[in-house]
């Protein structure tokens, strides 16, 4: 089983080694990624505050300048550790044991707005790029879909797929094979913001138990959550969880 996960606009600072763009998932995307990264760096170096504000999704000058960092000499850390935000807080990767971390490293695919599809274990630098923002005239979601969707289909050919991403990331890749998603309901209403937290919780429990099939996910007890309904439409199966904890 492979698990698809959305990134976060916020990142942890720091790193331990130099960036090697050729080490990311799908080495043959390196020329495309290099071109996108060069365009991104050019915008940073020009330093136009209005353009950087749009690129970063930030308004305060101090926040914008704090994110105008040296990407050329940036150090890296695992993508799953680099990203912060609600889902990653609830996953709490740094405090998981080595076996659980290894499961995440080898089962989770993230969709970076800058680098496209990457493994959880891929080493990436700190960057800021607002979801949906173009880099110059480049819409990265469109370009990565064009160049990596077929690669993803081949990569996932022998795996079941659990898609924990927000809908926007279908623009990068939407599985053509059967796949499973999650929806969270509380008192008859769909949970939106806190869905990120529950995705992190579900991923944490899957990783801790080493779950390898969707059938096993269905049987997995998760505190505060209960599968209420399963809906299948075309190649998409949606597990609808009822939330019975206060959030």
NORRA-V312386 format. One record per run of one state. SS is the DSSP state (H for helix, E for strand, C for the rest). FROM is the first residue (numbers start at 1). TO is the last residue. If there is no record, write none. Layout:
ss=SS from=FROM to=TO
ss=SS from=FROM to=TO
This chain:
ss=C from=1 to=1
ss=E from=2 to=6
ss=C from=7 to=10
ss=E from=11 to=11
ss=C from=12 to=16
ss=E from=17 to=18
ss=C from=19 to=20
ss=H from=21 to=23
ss=C from=24 to=26
ss=H from=27 to=46
ss=C from=47 to=48
ss=H from=49 to=56
ss=C from=57 to=60
ss=H from=61 to=66
ss=C from=67 to=74
ss=E from=75 to=78
ss=H from=79 to=82
ss=E from=83 to=83
ss=C from=84 to=85
ss=H from=86 to=91
ss=C from=92 to=92
ss=H from=93 to=95
ss=C from=96 to=97
ss=H from=98 to=107
ss=E from=108 to=112
ss=C from=113 to=115
ss=E from=116 to=119
ss=C from=120 to=122
ss=E from=123 to=125
ss=C from=126 to=134
ss=E from=135 to=135
ss=C from=136 to=137
ss=E from=138 to=138
ss=C from=139 to=139
ss=H from=140 to=155
ss=C from=156 to=160
ss=E from=161 to=163
ss=C from=164 to=166
ss=H from=167 to=171
ss=C from=172 to=178
ss=E from=179 to=186
ss=C from=187 to=188
ss=E from=189 to=190
ss=C from=191 to=194
ss=H from=195 to=209
ss=C from=210 to=213
ss=H from=214 to=219
ss=C from=220 to=221
ss=E from=222 to=222
ss=C from=223 to=224
ss=E from=225 to=233
ss=C from=234 to=235
ss=E from=236 to=243
ss=C from=244 to=247
